[in-house]
């Protein structure tokens, strides 16, 4: 059986980068929602929902 070596510093750095990436995505999404007319945003949401419906 081989032992898995984990670099905790690298793992923590990856975790922080992932968190920052998520925050940037949220900012972009909020800006998109604020700047998109309701009718267009609604159509986009319907497309996302319909694409993800179970068949």
Backbone as CSV, one residue per row, in Angstrom:
resi,resn,N_x,N_y,N_z,CA_x,CA_y,CA_z,C_x,C_y,C_z
1,UNK,0.848,-1.179,0.000,0.000,0.000,0.000,0.894,1.241,0.000
2,UNK,0.616,2.190,-0.883,1.408,3.412,-0.942,0.742,4.507,-0.115
3,UNK,1.584,5.310,0.514,1.067,6.406,1.329,0.967,7.657,0.462
4,UNK,-0.104,8.366,0.642,-0.340,9.603,-0.088,0.261,10.762,0.697
5,UNK,1.138,11.526,0.043,1.727,12.691,0.699,0.962,13.926,0.258
6,UNK,0.546,14.714,1.230,-0.239,15.917,0.957,0.532,17.124,1.462
7,UNK,0.699,18.080,0.579,1.342,19.331,0.951,0.240,20.267,1.459
8,UNK,0.172,20.459,2.770,-0.909,21.240,3.353,-0.849,22.713,2.951
9,UNK,0.343,23.240,2.763,0.474,24.634,2.326,-0.111,24.803,0.923
10,UNK,0.226,23.877,0.041,-0.290,23.930,-1.328,-1.809,23.762,-1.333
11,UNK,-2.299,22.875,-0.510,-3.741,22.658,-0.407,-4.438,23.932,0.082
12,UNK,-3.874,24.586,1.054,-4.443,25.827,1.586,-4.412,26.947,0.533
13,UNK,-3.335,27.012,-0.241,-3.241,28.000,-1.319,-4.310,27.737,-2.386
14,UNK,-4.488,26.483,-2.737,-5.510,26.122,-3.726,-6.905,26.478,-3.212
15,UNK,-7.126,26.240,-1.936,-8.413,26.549,-1.328,-8.682,28.056,-1.380
16,UNK,-7.697,28.858,-1.060,-7.845,30.312,-1.093,-8.074,30.811,-2.519
17,UNK,-7.336,30.261,-3.482,-7.512,30.660,-4.885,-8.920,30.308,-5.350
18,UNK,-9.390,29.134,-4.997,-10.737,28.717,-5.363,-11.771,29.671,-4.773
19,UNK,-11.589,30.050,-3.525,-12.504,30.977,-2.863,-12.519,32.329,-3.580
20,UNK,-11.343,32.844,-3.923,-11.251,34.124,-4.628,-11.888,34.034,-6.014
21,UNK,-11.678,32.930,-6.702,-12.297,32.727,-8.012,-13.820,32.735,-7.907
22,UNK,-14.345,32.108,-6.871,-15.795,32.086,-6.665,-16.334,33.491,-6.409
23,UNK,-15.617,34.271,-5.609,-16.050,35.643,-5.345,-16.059,36.481,-6.623
24,UNK,-15.037,36.304,-7.456,-14.993,37.029,-8.735,-16.174,36.637,-9.612
25,UNK,-16.485,35.335,-9.648,-17.614,34.863,-10.442,-18.921,35.473,-9.947
26,UNK,-19.097,35.522,-8.636,-20.308,36.112,-8.063,-20.419,37.577,-8.467
27,UNK,-19.317,38.318,-8.393,-19.327,39.729,-8.806,-19.729,39.865,-10.274
28,UNK,-19.181,39.010,-11.131,-19.533,39.052,-12.553,-21.006,38.725,-12.775
29,UNK,-21.502,37.734,-12.063,-22.900,37.342,-12.208,-23.833,38.460,-11.744
30,UNK,-23.511,39.077,-10.621,-24.330,40.176,-10.115,-24.340,41.329,-11.116
31,UNK,-23.197,41.656,-11.665,-23.120,42.726,-12.660,-23.967,42.380,-13.891
32,UNK,-23.912,41.129,-14.325,-24.713,40.689,-15.473,-26.202,40.836,-15.167
33,UNK,-26.608,40.394,-13.989,-28.025,40.473,-13.612,-28.489,41.927,-13.561
34,UNK,-27.668,42.798,-12.974,-28.037,44.208,-12.858,-28.113,44.911,-14.214
35,UNK,-27.283,44.510,-15.148,-27.194,45.219,-16.423,-28.037,44.587,-17.539
36,UNK,-28.714,43.485,-17.243,-29.494,42.779,-18.248,-30.983,43.075,-18.051
37,UNK,-31.683,43.446,-19.121,-33.125,43.675,-19.000,-33.838,42.422,-18.469
38,UNK,-34.905,42.642,-17.712,-35.631,41.532,-17.089,-36.073,40.471,-18.090
39,UNK,-36.543,40.905,-19.248,-37.048,39.948,-20.236,-35.927,39.025,-20.726
40,UNK,-34.771,39.606,-20.995,-33.636,38.802,-21.467,-33.160,37.868,-20.364
41,UNK,-33.030,38.390,-19.139,-32.564,37.587,-18.019,-33.521,36.419,-17.783
42,UNK,-34.827,36.693,-17.883,-35.821,35.627,-17.697,-35.665,34.534,-18.749
43,UNK,-35.455,34.926,-20.011,-35.257,33.925,-21.073,-34.008,33.086,-20.794
44,UNK,-32.960,33.737,-20.336,-31.726,33.003,-20.029,-31.968,31.991,-18.919
45,UNK,-32.726,32.386,-17.897,-32.992,31.482,-16.779,-33.852,30.301,-17.218
46,UNK,-34.838,30.559,-18.069,-35.675,29.472,-18.591,-34.810,28.483,-19.362
47,UNK,-33.876,29.002,-20.159,-32.995,28.116,-20.931,-32.144,27.250,-20.009
48,UNK,-31.627,27.837,-18.940,-30.799,27.071,-17.986,-31.647,26.000,-17.309
49,UNK,-32.833,26.384,-16.860,-33.714,25.434,-16.169,-34.111,24.298,-17.096
50,UNK,-34.523,24.644,-18.307,-34.958,23.605,-19.239,-33.818,22.671,-19.628
51,UNK,-32.632,23.224,-19.743,-31.471,22.390,-20.104,-31.157,21.375,-19.013
52,UNK,-31.448,21.734,-17.773,-31.091,20.880,-16.652,-32.240,20.012,-16.141
53,UNK,-33.382,20.069,-16.801,-34.492,19.210,-16.396,-34.165,17.753,-16.683
54,UNK,-34.629,16.908,-15.814,-34.447,15.471,-16.048,-35.394,15.018,-17.141
55,UNK,-34.902,14.130,-17.967,-35.720,13.625,-19.070,-36.384,12.334,-18.679
